[in-house]
């Protein structure tokens, strides 16, 4: 049996204890290679008790590196939504990330190998969820992401997943919404344990566009403040980008070019997609393909709610984290996204995302009114009945 954590909603592994200030290492570290009985590939080591969810448990999984600043509120937000167990896969942090995770009742798994070599954490996530989460709803997020959905300020994930089960759905589609402080990032002053949604409370309603892809969820959205500020040349409304896309699409009509990897590399550049499918009913055959942007095919009802991932990348540590990502070449496409961030910050040290179109986040109903997530009559009725 596992003891209940003082943090309601997340079970605390009963073999994980607090740091021993008299020792050169913590109890967490001393247990890093203890046999756990959980079948995981080489390079993943369970600290303390292995995850052993009970029937019906909802599981959150976070891959983290140096996330001591954001992790406390990420776990608190997951708990408030009704997550029963949290798993943190820690990729070699030395800032207290795994101790924070353990103290909050999360199961901790060390991943000491290269992040990029794991397909940016996808290999680790698939292996852990296959080992312990089949048959469970799982929330796969980063430490800087928090899920909201219609009514999430009144009902939690147990009600939502029951509704999705009733529809025969296995997944929840979301868009990422970048949140940021009202002033310069360097002056943000956020401290671990504060509510991120109160300190980085601003957002800019995005103008989204959708493009078809071959993998589930079959369409991805693009646009938003990151595109406007860091990838302006990818906006298809720009004449040069529009012409480039038209010419490329004409080439795709030729079978020889359509199946050529070399030709596909000539495609017009895109900004980072904002579509994610973070909530999944994990089963045999389930798999992330490209983070939660692309996953193995899942059932998803035509008329079901959608959600938003509040994205808290932009705090006072943004510059340092971008430098680290570029130094380690740890992200997709040679950390292209983070190189853009660095270029902007170097050009404007007092950089702020806030602008004339910024709004203060007020809750999920505001995002539904703005059309950033969809409510449905059936989901409204289910909330009333619950």
C-alpha positions as CSV (number, residue, x, y, z in Angstrom):
1,X,0.0,0.0,0.0
2,X,1.1,3.6,-0.6
3,X,0.6,6.2,2.0
4,X,-1.5,9.2,1.1
5,X,0.5,12.4,0.4
6,X,-0.3,15.5,2.4
7,X,-1.0,16.9,-1.1
8,X,-4.5,15.6,-1.8
9,X,-5.1,13.9,-5.1
10,X,-1.5,12.6,-5.7
11,X,-0.4,9.4,-4.0
12,X,3.0,9.5,-2.2
13,X,5.3,6.6,-2.8
14,X,5.9,5.2,0.7
15,X,9.6,4.6,0.2
16,X,10.5,8.1,-0.8
17,X,11.7,10.3,2.0
18,X,12.9,13.9,2.4
19,X,16.4,15.0,1.8
20,X,18.8,14.1,4.6
21,X,20.8,17.3,5.3
22,X,23.5,15.4,7.1
23,X,24.3,13.2,4.1
24,X,26.1,14.0,0.9
25,X,23.2,12.7,-1.1
26,X,19.4,12.4,-0.6
27,X,17.3,9.4,0.2
28,X,15.9,9.9,-3.3
29,X,19.4,9.5,-4.8
30,X,20.3,6.6,-2.6
31,X,17.3,4.7,-4.0
32,X,17.9,5.5,-7.6
33,X,19.0,2.0,-8.6
34,X,16.9,-0.1,-6.3
35,X,15.1,-2.9,-8.1
36,X,11.5,-1.9,-8.6
37,X,9.9,-4.6,-10.7
38,X,8.9,-2.1,-13.4
39,X,10.1,-3.2,-16.8
40,X,11.8,-0.2,-18.4
41,X,14.4,0.1,-21.1
42,X,18.1,0.7,-20.3
43,X,18.7,4.3,-19.3
44,X,15.6,4.7,-17.2
45,X,15.8,4.1,-13.4
46,X,13.0,4.3,-11.0
47,X,13.6,6.1,-7.7
48,X,11.8,4.6,-4.8
49,X,8.4,3.0,-5.4
50,X,7.4,2.1,-8.9
51,X,4.1,3.6,-10.2
52,X,1.4,1.0,-9.6
53,X,-1.9,2.9,-10.3
54,X,-5.2,1.6,-9.1
55,X,-8.1,1.0,-11.5
56,X,-9.6,4.3,-12.5
57,X,-6.6,6.4,-11.6
58,X,-5.8,9.3,-13.8
59,X,-2.0,9.7,-14.3
60,X,0.0,12.8,-15.2
61,X,3.5,12.4,-16.8
62,X,6.0,15.2,-17.0
63,X,9.5,15.0,-18.6
64,X,11.6,17.6,-16.9
65,X,15.1,19.0,-16.8
66,X,16.0,21.8,-14.4
67,X,12.3,22.6,-13.7
68,X,12.5,23.5,-10.0
69,X,10.9,26.9,-10.7
70,X,7.7,25.7,-12.5
71,X,7.3,22.1,-11.3
72,X,5.6,22.9,-7.9
73,X,2.7,24.8,-9.6
74,X,2.5,22.3,-12.4
75,X,2.0,19.4,-10.0
76,X,-0.4,21.5,-7.9
77,X,-2.5,22.3,-11.0
78,X,-2.6,18.7,-12.0
79,X,-3.7,17.7,-8.5
80,X,-6.4,20.4,-8.6
81,X,-7.7,18.9,-11.8
82,X,-8.1,15.5,-10.2
83,X,-4.9,13.7,-11.2
84,X,-4.4,10.7,-8.9
85,X,-0.8,9.9,-9.6
86,X,2.0,12.0,-11.1
87,X,5.2,10.6,-12.7
88,X,8.2,12.9,-13.3
89,X,10.9,11.7,-15.7
90,X,13.9,13.7,-14.7
91,X,16.6,14.2,-17.3
92,X,19.7,14.8,-15.1
93,X,18.5,17.9,-13.2
94,X,20.7,19.3,-10.5
95,X,18.5,22.1,-9.3
96,X,16.3,20.0,-6.9
97,X,13.7,19.0,-9.5
98,X,13.5,15.4,-8.4
99,X,13.4,16.2,-4.7
100,X,10.5,18.7,-5.4
101,X,8.7,16.0,-7.4
102,X,9.1,13.4,-4.7
103,X,8.0,15.8,-1.9
104,X,4.8,16.5,-3.9
105,X,4.1,12.7,-4.0
106,X,5.1,12.1,-7.6
107,X,6.9,9.0,-8.7
108,X,10.3,9.8,-10.0
109,X,12.2,8.1,-12.9
110,X,15.7,9.1,-13.8
111,X,16.6,9.4,-17.5
112,X,20.3,10.0,-17.7
113,X,20.8,9.6,-21.4
114,X,20.7,12.3,-24.1
115,X,17.3,14.0,-24.5
116,X,17.6,14.5,-28.2
117,X,18.5,10.8,-28.7
118,X,15.3,9.8,-27.0
119,X,13.3,11.6,-29.7
120,X,13.0,14.5,-27.4
121,X,11.6,12.5,-24.5
122,X,9.1,10.6,-26.7
123,X,10.8,7.2,-26.3
124,X,10.9,7.6,-22.5
125,X,7.3,8.6,-22.3
126,X,6.0,5.7,-24.4
127,X,8.1,3.2,-22.5
128,X,6.9,4.4,-19.1
129,X,3.2,4.6,-20.1
130,X,3.3,1.2,-21.7
131,X,4.8,-0.2,-18.5
132,X,2.3,1.2,-16.0
133,X,-0.6,3.1,-17.6
134,X,-2.5,0.9,-20.1
135,X,-6.2,1.2,-19.5
136,X,-5.7,4.6,-17.7
137,X,-6.4,8.2,-18.8
138,X,-3.0,10.0,-18.9
139,X,-2.2,13.7,-19.0
140,X,1.2,14.2,-20.8
141,X,2.4,17.7,-20.3
142,X,5.6,19.7,-19.9
143,X,6.3,21.5,-16.6
144,X,5.4,24.8,-18.2
145,X,2.0,23.6,-19.3
146,X,-1.3,23.5,-17.5
147,X,-4.6,22.1,-19.0
148,X,-7.9,24.0,-18.9
149,X,-11.1,23.0,-20.6
150,X,-14.7,24.2,-20.5
151,X,-15.9,24.1,-16.9
152,X,-12.4,23.1,-15.5
153,X,-12.8,25.7,-12.8
154,X,-15.8,23.8,-11.5
155,X,-15.3,20.1,-12.5
156,X,-12.2,18.1,-13.0
157,X,-10.7,15.4,-15.1
158,X,-12.7,12.5,-13.6
159,X,-15.9,14.1,-14.9
160,X,-14.3,15.0,-18.3
161,X,-12.8,11.6,-18.9
162,X,-16.1,9.9,-17.9
163,X,-17.8,12.1,-20.5
164,X,-15.2,11.2,-23.2
165,X,-15.6,7.5,-22.3
166,X,-19.4,7.8,-22.8
167,X,-18.7,9.3,-26.3
168,X,-16.2,6.5,-27.2
169,X,-13.4,9.1,-27.3
170,X,-9.8,8.3,-26.4
171,X,-8.3,11.8,-26.7
172,X,-8.7,15.5,-26.0
173,X,-7.4,18.0,-28.5
174,X,-6.0,21.3,-27.3
175,X,-4.1,24.5,-28.5
176,X,-1.2,26.0,-26.6
177,X,-1.7,29.5,-25.4
178,X,1.4,31.4,-24.5
179,X,1.1,33.3,-21.2
180,X,3.6,36.0,-20.1
181,X,4.0,38.7,-17.5
182,X,2.9,42.3,-18.1
183,X,6.4,43.7,-18.1
184,X,9.9,42.8,-19.3
185,X,10.7,39.1,-18.9
186,X,13.9,39.9,-17.0
187,X,11.9,41.7,-14.3
188,X,9.2,39.0,-13.8
189,X,10.4,37.8,-10.4
190,X,8.4,34.6,-10.3
191,X,9.3,32.2,-7.5
192,X,8.6,28.5,-7.2
193,X,5.2,27.8,-5.6
194,X,3.5,30.9,-6.9
195,X,0.5,30.5,-9.2
196,X,1.9,30.8,-12.7
197,X,-1.5,32.0,-14.0
198,X,-1.4,35.0,-11.6
199,X,2.2,36.1,-12.3
200,X,2.3,35.4,-16.0
201,X,-1.3,36.4,-16.4
202,X,-1.3,37.9,-19.9
203,X,-1.9,36.4,-23.3
204,X,-2.6,37.6,-26.8
205,X,-5.6,36.0,-28.6
206,X,-4.0,34.1,-31.5
207,X,-5.2,34.1,-35.1
208,X,-4.9,30.5,-35.9
209,X,-4.9,28.6,-39.2
210,X,-5.1,24.9,-39.7
211,X,-3.1,22.6,-42.0
212,X,-3.7,18.9,-42.8
213,X,-1.1,16.3,-41.8
214,X,-1.0,12.5,-42.3
215,X,-0.8,11.6,-38.6
216,X,-3.4,11.9,-35.9
217,X,-4.9,14.4,-35.1
218,X,-4.8,15.0,-38.9
219,X,-4.7,18.8,-38.6
220,X,-2.3,21.1,-36.9
221,X,-2.9,24.8,-35.9
222,X,-0.3,27.5,-36.4
223,X,-0.1,31.1,-35.4
224,X,-0.1,33.1,-32.2
225,X,2.4,35.4,-30.5
226,X,5.4,33.2,-31.0
227,X,4.9,33.2,-34.7
228,X,4.3,37.0,-34.8
229,X,7.4,37.9,-32.8
230,X,9.9,35.1,-33.6
231,X,8.8,33.6,-37.0
232,X,7.1,36.4,-38.9
233,X,8.3,35.1,-42.3
234,X,6.1,31.9,-41.8
235,X,2.9,33.9,-41.9
236,X,1.2,32.8,-45.2
237,X,-0.4,36.3,-45.5
238,X,3.0,37.6,-46.5
239,X,3.2,37.7,-50.3
240,X,6.6,36.0,-50.5
241,X,5.5,33.2,-48.2
242,X,2.2,32.8,-50.2
243,X,4.1,32.5,-53.5
244,X,6.6,30.0,-52.1
245,X,3.8,27.8,-50.7
246,X,1.9,27.9,-54.1
247,X,4.9,26.9,-56.0
248,X,5.7,24.1,-53.6
249,X,2.2,22.8,-53.7
250,X,2.4,22.7,-57.5
251,X,5.5,20.5,-57.3
252,X,3.6,18.1,-55.0
253,X,1.3,17.3,-57.8
254,X,4.2,15.4,-59.5
255,X,4.5,11.9,-57.9
256,X,8.2,12.0,-58.3
257,X,8.6,15.1,-56.2
258,X,5.8,14.3,-53.8
259,X,7.7,11.2,-52.6
260,X,11.1,12.9,-52.6
261,X,12.6,13.7,-49.2
262,X,14.9,16.2,-50.8
263,X,12.0,18.1,-52.3
264,X,10.1,18.1,-49.0
265,X,13.0,19.9,-47.5
266,X,12.3,22.8,-49.8
267,X,8.9,23.3,-48.1
268,X,8.2,26.8,-46.8
269,X,9.2,27.1,-43.2
270,X,6.6,26.9,-40.5
271,X,6.4,28.3,-37.0
272,X,6.0,25.9,-34.1
273,X,2.6,24.2,-34.1
274,X,0.3,25.0,-31.2
275,X,-1.8,21.9,-31.4
276,X,-1.3,19.2,-28.8
277,X,-3.3,16.1,-27.7
278,X,-2.1,15.8,-24.1
279,X,-5.0,13.8,-22.6
280,X,-5.2,10.2,-23.8
281,X,-6.7,6.9,-22.8
282,X,-3.5,4.8,-23.0
283,X,-3.8,1.3,-24.4
284,X,-1.9,-1.2,-26.4
285,X,-0.9,0.5,-29.6
286,X,-1.0,4.0,-28.1
287,X,2.1,6.0,-28.8
288,X,3.4,9.6,-29.0
289,X,5.0,10.2,-32.4
290,X,6.2,13.8,-32.1
291,X,5.7,14.9,-28.5
292,X,1.9,15.2,-28.1
293,X,1.7,17.2,-31.3
294,X,1.3,13.9,-33.3
295,X,0.2,10.6,-31.8
296,X,-0.8,7.1,-33.0
297,X,-4.4,7.1,-34.2
298,X,-7.0,7.4,-31.4
299,X,-10.8,7.5,-31.4
300,X,-12.1,11.0,-31.1
301,X,-15.7,12.0,-31.2
302,X,-16.8,14.5,-33.8
303,X,-18.8,16.5,-31.2
304,X,-16.7,16.7,-28.0
305,X,-15.1,19.5,-26.0
306,X,-11.6,20.7,-26.7
307,X,-9.1,22.4,-24.3
308,X,-6.3,24.8,-24.0
309,X,-2.8,24.3,-22.6
310,X,-1.7,27.4,-20.8
311,X,2.0,27.7,-21.7
312,X,4.3,29.4,-19.2
313,X,7.6,29.4,-21.1
314,X,8.1,33.1,-20.7
315,X,9.5,34.0,-17.3
316,X,12.7,35.7,-16.0
317,X,14.7,32.5,-16.8
318,X,13.8,32.5,-20.5
319,X,17.2,33.8,-21.7
320,X,19.2,31.3,-19.6
321,X,17.0,28.4,-20.7
322,X,17.2,29.3,-24.4
323,X,21.0,29.5,-24.0
324,X,21.1,26.0,-22.5
325,X,18.8,24.6,-25.2
326,X,21.1,25.9,-27.9
327,X,24.3,24.8,-26.1
328,X,23.0,21.3,-25.7
329,X,21.3,21.2,-29.2
330,X,18.5,19.6,-27.2
331,X,15.4,20.4,-29.2
332,X,13.9,19.7,-32.6
333,X,15.6,20.9,-35.8
334,X,18.9,21.9,-34.1
335,X,17.0,24.0,-31.5
336,X,15.9,26.3,-34.3
337,X,13.1,27.8,-32.1
338,X,15.5,28.6,-29.3
339,X,18.0,30.2,-31.6
340,X,15.3,32.6,-32.7
341,X,14.5,33.5,-29.1
342,X,18.2,34.2,-28.4
343,X,18.5,36.5,-31.4
344,X,15.5,38.5,-30.3
345,X,16.7,38.9,-26.7
346,X,20.2,39.9,-27.8
347,X,18.7,42.6,-30.0
348,X,16.3,43.8,-27.2
349,X,17.6,42.9,-23.7
350,X,14.5,44.5,-22.1
351,X,12.2,42.3,-24.2
352,X,8.5,42.1,-23.2
353,X,5.8,40.1,-25.0
354,X,3.1,42.4,-23.7
355,X,1.5,44.6,-26.4
356,X,-1.7,46.4,-27.4
357,X,-3.6,43.2,-28.0
358,X,-2.6,41.5,-24.7
359,X,-5.4,40.5,-22.3
360,X,-5.4,39.2,-18.7
361,X,-6.4,35.6,-18.3
362,X,-9.7,35.3,-16.5
363,X,-10.6,31.6,-16.7
364,X,-11.8,28.9,-19.1
365,X,-15.1,30.6,-20.0
366,X,-13.1,33.5,-21.4
367,X,-11.1,31.2,-23.7
368,X,-14.3,29.5,-24.8
369,X,-15.9,32.9,-25.7
370,X,-12.8,33.7,-27.7
371,X,-13.2,30.4,-29.7
372,X,-9.9,28.9,-28.4
373,X,-11.7,25.9,-27.1
374,X,-15.1,24.2,-27.8
375,X,-17.8,23.5,-25.3
376,X,-20.7,21.2,-26.3
377,X,-24.4,20.9,-25.1
378,X,-23.7,17.4,-24.0
379,X,-20.7,18.4,-21.9
380,X,-22.6,21.3,-20.4
381,X,-25.4,18.9,-19.5
382,X,-22.9,16.4,-18.0
383,X,-21.4,19.2,-15.8
384,X,-24.8,20.2,-14.5
385,X,-25.6,16.6,-13.7
386,X,-22.3,16.1,-12.0
